Amino acid sequence: MPIPSSSIDTRPAPEPTDASPDWRHGAACRQVTPETFFPAAENGDSYDEQVTAAKAICHTCPVLKQCRAWSLLHLAYGVAGGLTERERSTLRRRQRRAHPRAAAAAHVAPVGEVAATATRRERRAAAVRYLAESRTSRDRAARQFHVSIRTIDRWLAEARASA
C-alpha cells in the first residue's frame, strides 16, 4: 500500500540550538533509512519481521516518549514511537473514551462538536488551531465556535502574544 505523502512530515529536523532544542535531532531512526519504519508488506510473517525490526530501533531510542506523543497526533502510517498504525489507532480510541472533553478540543472537524462539549479554554485553543490549519475566514470560525468575530480577534491576539 503506498504511503500518502500528506502523512509524512518531510521537513528536515532543525539543528538544535540552546534556545530551542528539537527532540527529533536525537532520534535513533535518523541513523537508518525511513523505509525501515514503513513496512512494504501489509500482513503476514514478512510484515511482522519488518515491524519487529522497526520497533527494535524505536525501543533503543532516547526520545521514544516524545516520538510517541508526536506520532499519535501527526502520523497515520508506519511505525513510530514504538507503535504501529493499528496500535496508535487503538491508543487514540482509548484516549478519546477516557478523556472525551480533551479529545473534542483536539479534534478540529467537525467544529460543532468542539463548541458543544469543550470548556472555554479548549474552545479557544481549538479555534486558534482551526484558523491556523484551515485558513478559513474569521466570520466562519466565529459562527462555528458560536462566538463573535471580536472574540475570535481577541483569541488570535492572545495566541500571538503568548507565542
C-alpha positions as CSV (number, residue, x, y, z in Angstrom):
1,M,0.0,0.0,0.0
2,P,1.6,3.3,-1.0
3,I,2.1,5.9,1.7
4,P,0.3,9.1,1.2
5,S,2.7,12.0,1.1
6,S,0.5,14.0,3.3
7,S,1.1,11.6,6.2
8,I,4.8,12.1,6.3
9,D,6.5,15.2,7.7
10,T,9.1,15.8,5.0
11,R,10.6,18.8,6.7
12,P,14.1,18.2,7.9
13,A,14.5,18.4,11.7
14,P,16.2,21.7,12.5
15,E,19.6,21.6,14.1
16,P,19.2,22.1,17.9
17,T,20.2,25.4,19.4
18,D,20.5,26.4,23.0
19,A,17.2,28.4,22.6
20,S,15.0,25.6,21.2
21,P,16.3,22.0,21.2
22,D,14.4,19.7,18.8
23,W,13.8,16.2,20.2
24,R,14.0,14.7,16.7
25,H,17.7,15.5,16.5
26,G,18.5,12.8,19.0
27,A,16.2,10.1,17.5
28,A,17.7,6.7,16.8
29,C,15.7,6.5,13.5
30,R,17.9,9.2,12.0
31,Q,20.6,6.6,11.6
32,V,18.6,4.3,9.3
33,T,16.6,4.6,6.1
34,P,13.0,5.8,6.5
35,E,11.7,2.8,4.7
36,T,12.6,0.7,7.7
37,F,9.6,2.3,9.5
38,F,7.1,1.8,6.7
39,P,6.7,-2.0,6.1
40,A,6.2,-2.9,2.4
41,A,4.1,-6.0,3.4
42,E,0.6,-5.4,4.7
43,N,0.4,-8.6,6.8
44,G,1.9,-12.0,7.4
45,D,5.3,-13.1,8.5
46,S,7.1,-10.5,6.3
47,Y,5.1,-7.7,7.9
48,D,5.8,-9.0,11.4
49,E,9.5,-9.2,10.7
50,Q,9.6,-5.6,9.3
51,V,7.6,-4.3,12.3
52,T,9.8,-6.1,14.8
53,A,12.9,-4.6,13.2
54,A,11.5,-1.1,13.3
55,K,10.3,-1.5,16.9
56,A,13.7,-2.7,18.0
57,I,15.2,0.6,16.8
58,C,12.4,2.5,18.5
59,H,12.9,0.8,21.8
60,T,16.6,1.9,21.9
61,C,15.7,5.5,21.1
62,P,16.3,8.1,23.8
63,V,13.4,10.2,22.6
64,L,10.8,7.4,22.5
65,K,8.2,9.3,24.6
66,Q,8.4,12.5,22.5
67,C,8.2,10.5,19.3
68,R,5.2,8.5,20.6
69,A,3.3,11.7,21.6
70,W,4.1,13.3,18.2
71,S,3.1,10.2,16.2
72,L,-0.2,10.0,18.0
73,L,-1.1,13.4,16.7
74,H,0.6,13.6,13.3
75,L,1.4,10.2,11.8
76,A,-1.2,7.9,10.1
77,Y,1.1,5.2,8.7
78,G,4.2,3.3,9.6
79,V,5.9,2.5,12.9
80,A,6.8,5.4,15.1
81,G,7.2,5.8,18.9
82,G,7.4,2.0,19.0
83,L,3.8,1.7,17.8
84,T,2.3,0.5,14.5
85,E,-0.5,2.4,12.9
86,R,-3.1,0.0,14.3
87,E,-1.6,0.3,17.8
88,R,-1.7,4.1,17.5
89,S,-5.3,4.0,16.4
90,T,-6.3,1.8,19.3
91,L,-4.5,4.1,21.7
92,R,-6.2,7.2,20.3
93,R,-9.6,5.5,20.6
94,R,-8.8,4.6,24.3
95,Q,-7.7,8.2,25.0
96,R,-10.9,9.5,23.4
97,R,-13.0,7.2,25.6
98,A,-11.1,8.1,28.7
99,H,-11.0,11.8,28.1
100,P,-13.8,12.8,25.8
101,R,-13.6,16.6,26.5
102,A,-9.9,16.8,25.7
103,A,-10.4,14.7,22.6
104,A,-13.2,17.0,21.5
105,A,-11.0,20.0,21.9
106,A,-8.1,18.5,20.0
107,H,-10.5,17.4,17.2
108,V,-10.6,20.1,14.6
109,A,-13.5,18.9,12.4
110,P,-16.4,18.9,12.8
111,V,-16.1,22.1,14.8
112,G,-19.6,22.0,16.2
113,E,-18.5,19.1,18.5
114,V,-15.8,21.2,20.0
115,A,-18.1,24.1,20.7
116,A,-20.7,21.9,22.3
117,T,-18.5,19.8,24.6
118,A,-15.3,21.7,25.4
119,T,-14.5,24.2,28.1
120,R,-13.9,27.8,27.1
121,R,-10.1,27.4,27.1
122,E,-10.4,24.3,25.0
123,R,-12.7,26.0,22.5
124,R,-10.3,29.0,22.3
125,A,-7.3,26.7,21.6
126,A,-9.3,24.7,19.1
127,A,-10.5,27.9,17.3
128,V,-7.0,29.3,17.0
129,R,-5.7,25.9,15.8
130,Y,-8.6,25.7,13.3
131,L,-8.0,29.1,11.9
132,A,-4.3,28.4,11.5
133,E,-4.7,25.0,9.9
134,S,-7.8,25.6,7.7
135,R,-7.2,29.1,6.5
136,T,-10.9,29.8,6.9
137,S,-12.4,33.3,7.5
138,R,-12.8,34.8,10.9
139,D,-16.5,35.1,10.2
140,R,-16.9,31.4,9.6
141,A,-14.8,30.4,12.6
142,A,-17.0,32.7,14.8
143,R,-20.1,31.0,13.6
144,Q,-18.7,27.6,14.0
145,F,-17.5,28.3,17.5
146,H,-20.6,30.2,18.5
147,V,-18.7,33.4,19.4
148,S,-18.4,36.9,17.9
149,I,-15.8,38.0,15.4
150,R,-14.5,40.3,18.1
151,T,-13.9,37.3,20.4
152,I,-12.1,35.4,17.6
153,D,-9.9,38.5,17.1
154,R,-9.2,38.6,20.8
155,W,-8.3,34.9,20.9
156,L,-6.0,35.3,17.9
157,A,-4.3,38.3,19.6
158,E,-3.8,36.4,22.8
159,A,-2.3,33.4,20.9
160,R,0.1,35.7,19.1
161,A,1.1,37.4,22.3
162,S,1.8,34.1,24.0
163,A,3.7,32.6,21.1
